[in-house]
Amino acid sequence: MEEIVKIATLENEIEAKLLDIVLVERNIPHFIGTYHDAAYDGIFQPQKGWGFVETPASYKSQVLEILSDIRKGDGIEK
């Protein structure tokens, strides 16, 4: 089984949702998690970022390219 690695820190929920949509469309296996902790009411999110994306290591460059396009606002090429 291929190693699952943390690829990037996500800035906010909107970025996470957009990334999730594109990754699902492209059949890229992934997990998006949040750093929000209910016990501390999200106090650590400003330091850590909103959350993160994990995927098999072989998809790293694809995910980073997609995330870069989302952050630039250039649209997503298929």
N, C-alpha and C positions, 0 to 999 in steps of 0.2 A: 504494500500500500504506500502511496506517495505521501511525503511529509506535507502537513498543513502548516502554513506559515502566516504570520501577521504581515500584511502587505503595506498598509498605510493607516494613518490616523485620519478620521473623518471630522470635518469642521462643524457640521450641523445635521439636523434630521433631514432637511431637504436634499442635501448632497447625498446622504445615505440612501434615501428613497430613489433618487435618480440613478445612482450607481446600481442599486438592486434591480431596477427595471431593465437596465441595459445588460447586466450580467445574466439575468434570467432569459432575455431575448436571445442571447448568444450561447446559451446552454453552458455557461461557465459555472462550475460548482463553487459555492462561496458561503460564508457566514458573516453577517454584519451584527456586531455587538455594540452595546452602549456602555459608557463608563458611568452612567447615572446610577447612583446608589440611593435607594429609597430611605435607608436608615440615616443618611447624611443629607438628604434632599438635594442631591446633585452638586454638592459643594466642590467636588474634585473635577468636575467637567471643565471649568475654565483653565485649569492647569494641564489636564491630560488631553483635552479635545472632547468632542461629542461622543465619539466611539471609534470603531476600527473595522477593518475588513480583513478576513482570513480566507485563503484559498490554497489549493495545491501549488507548490513552488513553481511548477511548469507554466502556470498562468500569470505569474508575477508581472511580466512586461506588458501583457495585454491589459491587465487591470490598471496598472499605473498609467498607461496611455489613455484609457477610457476616463479615468479620474482626472487626468490633466485636461482633457477636452471639456469635461464638465466644469472644471474650475475656471477655464478660459472663457467659457460661454460660447465656444465655437460651434456647438452642435456635435452630434455624434455621427461619425461615418460608419457605415455598415460594411 
